[in-house]
């Protein structure tokens, strides 16, 4: 069996669960190997939720997430991205969306060289690392506090000293502490597979509003699977204040890339 500690469970996932010890049949759970129906055992100890997943329930396609590292090649550089599913879960594996978005950047679909770049919900940091390799003037690779040391390890392992000097690994919990980030400071905002938990949508949208204020030309690129109605619901929310285009679809991995830019203020004010 694989034991996932509390930090591995995505925010908001267990908010509605109130069980002591139970074997739960879940049709839709935002843990990667449970996106298809599987048996879970959920236990509560002193009010703390934990998740135990049966090893034989894990489809083979998801066993790659348990590898200690993933080898990739971008911008003429061999990369080795460390993974740590057992400690950090979904935050510490290389998702298809990150690979597709990094490839999209490498192919020159948008200009990265000389740009100020920010990656949201970075996980392993792959997309931000590739942006640095492609010559971004600065890269802020962000996630929640428990993941930052892990991301820094991947940055240190895959970037030379001069490249690392242009990269900052920083905490950014969506919707929180946004005053620490200057609106419009970044020209390119990137996110791979960050649209999947409905409870996070308002905070994610508030963060994008702050980073991309009216009157700026900040570009947002999101790579994601459009799996459920909730994903379409987020895109509808985003389209209320951003011009959203579906600019690429990787059919092999079923990943869409969405390009978004802030709509002009209705009043004409900045």
N, C-alpha and C positions, 0 to 999 in steps of 0.2 A: 504493500500500500504506500501511497504518497501522502505525506502530511503537509498541509499548507497552513502556515501560521497566519495570524490575523491580518498582517500587513499585505498578504497576497490577495486578499479579497477586495475587488474593486469597490470604491466608495458607493454607498447607497444600495449595494446589492442585497444585503441581508436586512435592510431597514424594516421590512414588513414581516420578517420571520420571527416567530416566537415559539421555539421548540426547545425541549430539554435534550432528549436523546431520541433521534428518529432516523428512519431510513426514508429518504424523500425522493419521489419521482418528479423530476423537473423538466418541463418541455422546452424551456428557454432560459439559459443562464449565461451571464456574460463572463464566464471563464472559458478559455479557448477550447479545451477538450470537452467541454460540456455544452457546446453550442448545438450539438445533436443530443437527442434524449439519452440520458444515462442515469444510473442510480447514484445518488449521493448519500452520505451519512453526515448529518449536521448535528453537532453537539454543543451544548452550552455549559461552560464551567465558570462558576462565580460571575455569571452575567456576560461572559466573553464568548463570542461565537468562534468556532473552529470548523474547518472543512476537511473531511477525510474522503478521498476519492479512491475507488477500487482500481488497482493497476490494470486489471484485465478489461476495464471499461474504456480505457484510453485507445481511441483509434490509432492505428500505426502512423497516420499522417501527422499526428501531434506529438509523437515521441521525439521528433527532432528538437522540440523545445527543452528536452532534458539533456541535450548535449552541452558540455561545458563551454563550447565556443562555436562560432560560425565563421567560416572563411569566405570572404567576398573580395571582389576586385572592382575598384572604382578609381577613376581619374589616374589610371596607370599605376595604382598602388595596391598591393596585396594587403587586405585588412583582416584582422582577426578580432571579431566582436565577442567578448565574453558574455555568457548567459548564466543566470542564477535563478532558475525556476523555483528551486526548493526554498530559497530565502525570500525572494521578492516577487515570485509568481509572474503575473501578466506584465509587470513593469520591466522585466529583465530578460525578455526574449526578443529575437528579431522577427518582426511580423512582415508578411508579404507586402503590406501597404508601405512600409518603410523602404523596402527594396525597390518597389515600383516608383516611389517618389524620388528616391536618390537617382535612379536611372533616368527619370524624366529631367532632373536637373543636369545630369551629366550630358544628356543629348542636346543641351542648349536651348530647351524650349522657353526658358526665361533666363535673363541675364543675372548671374550670381556674382561674377567678378566685380569687386569694388563695392558691393552692396553691404548694408548693415542688416544682418539676418537674425531672426529669432525662431527657435524651434519650441513648440508647445508639447507638453506630455512626451518628452523625448525618449523615455525608456532606456534603450541601450545607447542612445546618442548617435545612431548611424547617420541619420539625415543631416544633423548639424556637422558631424565630422566630414561628410562628403562636401557640404557647402564650404567648409574651410579649405579642403583640398582644391576646390574649384576657384579659390581666390577671393572669397568674401572678405571685405574689409574688416568686419567683426562678426562674431557669431555668439549669440547667447543661447546656450542649450539649457532648457528649463524643465523642471519636473518638481514633484513634491520632495520634501526634505529627506525621507528615508532612502531615496534613490540616488541622491546626488553623488555620494562617494563612489557608488558603482559606476555612474556615468563618467566620473573623472578618471577612473581606472581605464576605461575604454579610450577616452581622449588621450591620456598619457601613453597608452600602448600603441596608438595608431597615427599619431601626429608628431612631427618633428618639433623641436623646441621653438623655432620661428613660427610655425603654424599654431602651436599651442598659445603663443603670446596674443593671438587674435581671438582666442576662444575663452569665454567665461561660462562656467557651469553654475547656474543660479537657481534658487528656489522660486517657483511661481506656482502657487496653488490658485486655480482659477477663481476669479471673483474676490480674492483676498490680497490685501497689501498692494493694490494696483498703483497707489501713489508713489511707489518706489520706481515706477517705470514711466519715463517721459512719453506722453502721447505722441505718436508719429515718429518716435526715435528710430524705429526699424523700418526699412524699406521693403522687406520681404519677411512674412510670417508663415511658418511651415508647420503642418501637423499631419502625422501619419497614424491612422486608426485611432483617432481620439473621439470619434462620434459613435458611441455604443451604449452609454448608460444615460437613460432619460433624465435622471435626477441631476446630472451634471450640466445639462443643456443651458439653463439660465446663466450659470456662472461662466461657462465657456463663451456664451454670447456676450456677456458683460465684459469679459476680458478682451474679446475681439473689438468691441466698441471702443474700449479704452486705448488699445494699441493702434487703432485705425480711425482716428477722429475725422470729422468732416474737414474737408479742405486739404487733406493729405493724399498722396498717391500710393500709400502702402498697399502692397499686393499680398493676398492670402492664397496659399495653395494647400488644399486638404486632400489627402489620399485615404480612401475608405471603401469598404464594401457597402453596398446598399442592400442590407439584409432584410430589414423589417420595416413596418410602417413608421416606427419611431424615427428611423433614419431619415425618411422622407419628411417627417414632421420637423426635424431639425433644419433641413434644407429650406423648408418653407419659412421657418423662423428667421433664418439667416437672410433669406431673400427680402425680408421686410425692410432691411436697412443696408443690404449689400447687393450689388449686381453680381449674380452667380452664374457661372458658365461651366458646363461639363466639357472639359477640354480634351480628355483622354480616357480611354477604357482599355485596360489590359485584360483581354479576354482569357488568357491562359490562367491568370490568378484572380480574375473577376474583381479587379480593383479599379475604381473610378478616381480620376483626379479632377477636383473642382477648383476653379479660379474665382476669387471673389475680391471685389473692390468696393469701398464705401460709396453709397449713393450720396449725391449732393444734398445738403440740408434743404428741406422744403422751404424754409424761410430765406435761404440764401446766405445764412450766417455760417461762420466757420465753427 
